[in-house]
Amino acid sequence: MPDYTEIQRARRLRRSANLPERKAWETLRQLRREGFAVRRQVPIAGLTVDFAIRSIRLVIEVDGSIHDLEAVKLNDAERDARLVNEGWRVLRLSAEIAMSPDHLLTAIQDEIERLQQ
């Protein structure tokens, strides 16, 4: 269970979402029609992830160009390993994909199909 500071951080991140995260959220909410409850800025395993679908244990991270830096790549790898260790699957998508509703939904639906096989 997340502690109070993790919840506060998640709330703060929701309020300060960047444009690709806001566009992704608009699109990901459409998955509710398919029966998937998507949450944004979710505390999991002591981390705050961009989006999560708890029912299938899928984390979706929207990565901007900062994630191309080596130090950030290492941090992302550590975060991913931590989440995988907790039983989650991590899908990292570029900000460009997040800005395109069709591409974003296709990438998510492909991942959901892989998870359900």
Rosetta silent file (secondary structure, phi, psi, omega in degrees, C-alpha in Angstrom):
SEQUENCE: MPDYTEIQRARRLRRSANLPERKAWETLRQLRREGFAVRRQVPIAGLTVDFAIRSIRLVIEVDGSIHDLEAVKLNDAERDARLVNEGWRVLRLSAEIAMSPDHLLTAIQDEIERLQQ
SCORE:     score description
SCORE:     0.000 S_00000001
   1 L     0.000  129.037 -179.981    0.000    0.000    0.000 S_00000001
   2 L   -65.096  146.805  177.391    1.451    3.395   -0.973 S_00000001
   3 L   -87.108  175.219 -173.881    2.228    5.775    1.838 S_00000001
   4 H   -58.278  -41.921 -177.801    0.930    9.328    2.095 S_00000001
   5 H   -66.859  -34.750  177.006    3.982   10.922    0.422 S_00000001
   6 H   -66.019  -40.425  178.924    3.694    8.570   -2.578 S_00000001
   7 H   -65.832  -42.437  178.536    0.038    9.478   -2.984 S_00000001
   8 H   -62.660  -43.119  178.539    0.828   13.190   -2.722 S_00000001
   9 H   -60.896  -44.546  179.414    3.591   12.835   -5.337 S_00000001
  10 H   -60.719  -42.561  178.744    1.192   11.024   -7.697 S_00000001
  11 H   -63.252  -41.812  179.429   -1.394   13.788   -7.285 S_00000001
  12 H   -63.819  -42.140  179.366    1.224   16.454   -7.970 S_00000001
  13 H   -66.457  -34.942  177.033    2.384   14.610  -11.105 S_00000001
  14 H   -61.969  -41.335 -178.308   -1.198   14.320  -12.359 S_00000001
  15 H   -70.808  -27.460 -174.714   -1.597   18.087  -12.091 S_00000001
  16 L  -109.585   26.371 -178.117    1.705   18.800  -13.870 S_00000001
  17 L   -60.021  141.406  176.724    1.490   16.255  -16.705 S_00000001
  18 L   -79.545  173.453 -174.563    3.294   17.209  -19.898 S_00000001
  19 H   -59.489  -47.758  178.720    1.536   17.355  -23.267 S_00000001
  20 H   -59.954  -37.478  177.591    2.343   13.767  -24.393 S_00000001
  21 H   -66.326  -40.781  178.456    1.096   12.420  -21.031 S_00000001
  22 H   -65.078  -42.815  178.369   -2.119   14.451  -21.280 S_00000001
  23 H   -64.696  -41.646  178.753   -2.722   13.285  -24.862 S_00000001
  24 H   -61.786  -42.342 -179.805   -1.988    9.670  -23.858 S_00000001
  25 H   -60.995  -44.111  177.942   -4.458    9.958  -20.967 S_00000001
  26 H   -56.464  -41.671 -178.427   -7.191   11.223  -23.318 S_00000001
  27 H   -75.244  -45.608 -175.433   -6.596    8.198  -25.539 S_00000001
  28 H   -64.612  -27.098  177.813   -6.076    5.568  -22.835 S_00000001
  29 H   -62.142  -22.089  177.943   -9.390    6.398  -21.196 S_00000001
  30 H   -66.179  -22.024  179.867  -11.005    4.879  -24.302 S_00000001
  31 H   -66.646  -16.106  176.949   -9.797    1.456  -23.133 S_00000001
  32 H   -59.902  -33.794  178.423  -12.509    1.564  -20.478 S_00000001
  33 H   -63.164  -25.034  179.283  -14.979    0.655  -23.203 S_00000001
  34 H   -93.983    5.122  176.195  -12.994   -2.552  -23.653 S_00000001
  35 L    91.541   13.903 -179.561  -13.139   -3.300  -19.926 S_00000001
  36 L  -110.406  116.820  177.653   -9.693   -2.047  -18.888 S_00000001
  37 L   -84.111  110.559 -179.891   -9.518    0.464  -16.054 S_00000001
  38 E   -96.668  133.898  176.554   -6.494    2.633  -16.746 S_00000001
  39 E  -115.526  151.340  178.271   -5.032    4.715  -13.924 S_00000001
  40 E  -117.769  150.000 -178.087   -2.515    7.534  -14.285 S_00000001
  41 E    47.483   68.914 -172.755    0.438    8.471  -12.073 S_00000001
  42 E  -105.088  127.729  173.000    0.083    5.349   -9.989 S_00000001
  43 E   -73.883  121.560  177.442    2.303    4.498   -6.996 S_00000001
  44 E  -140.097  128.255  174.990    3.619    0.943   -7.452 S_00000001
  45 L    53.390   38.331  179.005    6.525   -0.681   -5.601 S_00000001
  46 L    77.810    6.792  178.288    7.725    2.654   -4.241 S_00000001
  47 E  -118.624  163.694  172.272    7.721    4.215   -7.719 S_00000001
  48 E  -116.545  117.973 -177.976    5.207    6.387   -9.530 S_00000001
  49 E  -100.261  155.718 -177.187    4.421    5.119  -13.029 S_00000001
  50 E   -61.860  -53.447 -178.332    2.758    7.100  -15.802 S_00000001
  51 E  -142.911  151.701  177.121   -0.134    4.686  -16.398 S_00000001
  52 E  -146.823  142.300  170.817   -1.192    1.272  -15.127 S_00000001
  53 E  -115.256   98.530 -173.426   -3.819   -1.308  -15.945 S_00000001
  54 H   -62.773  -36.641 -174.909   -3.982   -3.279  -12.708 S_00000001
  55 H   -60.493  -28.423  178.649   -6.222   -6.073  -14.010 S_00000001
  56 H  -118.314    9.037  177.204   -3.481   -7.263  -16.370 S_00000001
  57 L    53.485   51.584  179.237   -0.528   -5.827  -14.415 S_00000001
  58 E  -114.995  126.600  174.018    0.632   -3.607  -17.262 S_00000001
  59 E  -103.795  135.437  178.022    2.606   -0.399  -16.717 S_00000001
  60 E  -119.944  120.532  178.958    2.757    2.108  -19.572 S_00000001
  61 E  -111.854  131.796  176.639    5.525    4.701  -19.519 S_00000001
  62 E  -101.370  115.507 -174.007    5.583    7.649  -21.931 S_00000001
  63 E  -108.718  123.699  172.896    9.200    8.602  -22.593 S_00000001
  64 L   -85.384 -173.661 -175.515   10.359   11.907  -24.015 S_00000001
  65 H   -63.934  -22.546  178.034   13.789   12.576  -25.503 S_00000001
  66 H   -59.092  -27.297 -178.290   15.369   12.867  -22.027 S_00000001
  67 H   -74.402   -2.500  175.261   15.075    9.077  -21.822 S_00000001
  68 H   -83.106  -15.088  179.422   17.702    8.798  -24.585 S_00000001
  69 L   -72.157  141.586 -175.870   20.440    9.889  -22.149 S_00000001
  70 H   -56.673  -45.210 -178.390   22.562    7.050  -20.771 S_00000001
  71 H   -62.438  -38.400 -179.912   21.998    7.940  -17.099 S_00000001
  72 H   -71.949  -38.032  176.435   18.245    8.052  -17.640 S_00000001
  73 H   -59.438  -41.880  178.568   18.332    4.764  -19.576 S_00000001
  74 H   -64.522  -43.774  178.106   20.070    3.130  -16.606 S_00000001
  75 H   -62.124  -42.839  178.088   17.498    4.543  -14.202 S_00000001
  76 H   -61.054  -41.950  179.936   14.671    3.335  -16.472 S_00000001
  77 H   -62.951  -40.406  178.032   16.218   -0.154  -16.594 S_00000001
  78 H   -65.550  -43.631  177.786   16.401   -0.256  -12.787 S_00000001
  79 H   -61.377  -46.591 -179.480   12.786    0.904  -12.485 S_00000001
  80 H   -60.062  -43.862  179.816   11.636   -1.651  -15.056 S_00000001
  81 H   -61.851  -40.683  178.578   13.490   -4.449  -13.259 S_00000001
  82 H   -62.574  -43.663  179.416   11.882   -3.446   -9.973 S_00000001
  83 H   -67.461  -42.489  178.059    8.415   -3.466  -11.522 S_00000001
  84 H   -61.861  -40.460  177.767    9.003   -6.785  -13.293 S_00000001
  85 H   -60.958  -27.856  177.878   10.201   -8.228   -9.993 S_00000001
  86 L   -88.464    3.137  176.348    6.821   -7.188   -8.538 S_00000001
  87 L    93.740   16.535 -179.564    5.010   -9.041  -11.338 S_00000001
  88 L  -102.416  151.921  170.917    4.314   -6.150  -13.716 S_00000001
  89 E  -101.442  137.476 -177.508    4.944   -5.906  -17.448 S_00000001
  90 E  -114.423  126.880  175.843    6.407   -2.559  -18.571 S_00000001
  91 E  -115.641  115.660  178.168    5.667   -1.013  -21.943 S_00000001
  92 E  -100.663  127.478 -179.260    7.750    2.046  -22.787 S_00000001
  93 E  -124.880  145.225  178.835    6.428    4.249  -25.570 S_00000001
  94 E   -71.908  157.648  177.469    7.923    7.358  -27.120 S_00000001
  95 H   -61.305  -31.629  179.243    6.246   10.717  -26.680 S_00000001
  96 H   -63.412  -42.740  178.210    5.674   10.746  -30.444 S_00000001
  97 H   -65.551  -40.015 -179.424    3.554    7.586  -30.230 S_00000001
  98 H   -61.972  -28.828 -178.826    1.677    9.018  -27.239 S_00000001
  99 L   -79.240  -11.858 -178.990    0.727   12.053  -29.318 S_00000001
 100 L  -110.219  103.488 -176.558   -0.891    9.857  -31.978 S_00000001
 101 H   -52.569  -43.663 -178.773   -4.107    8.261  -30.672 S_00000001
 102 H   -64.107  -45.784  179.770   -4.208    5.576  -33.376 S_00000001
 103 H   -65.986  -39.587  179.669   -0.580    4.531  -32.881 S_00000001
 104 H   -63.597  -49.467 -179.619   -0.930    4.584  -29.101 S_00000001
 105 H   -62.603  -38.268  178.080   -4.059    2.429  -29.072 S_00000001
 106 H   -63.232  -46.024 -179.840   -2.502   -0.025  -31.524 S_00000001
 107 H   -61.841  -42.349 -179.689    0.636   -0.383  -29.387 S_00000001
 108 H   -68.231  -46.179 -179.267   -1.409   -0.915  -26.209 S_00000001
 109 H   -63.678  -37.203  174.936   -3.828   -3.350  -27.826 S_00000001
 110 H   -61.447  -42.989  179.823   -0.907   -5.349  -29.279 S_00000001
 111 H   -66.911  -40.184  177.929    0.637   -5.563  -25.807 S_00000001
 112 H   -61.744  -42.515  177.667   -2.678   -6.594  -24.230 S_00000001
 113 H   -61.486  -42.261  177.985   -3.016   -9.370  -26.811 S_00000001
 114 H   -61.588  -40.784 -178.932    0.530  -10.590  -26.007 S_00000001
 115 H   -67.956  -30.083 -175.953   -0.274  -10.614  -22.293 S_00000001
 116 L   -88.914   -0.616  178.594   -3.469  -12.586  -22.805 S_00000001
 117 L   -80.994    0.000    0.000   -1.819  -15.350  -24.857 S_00000001
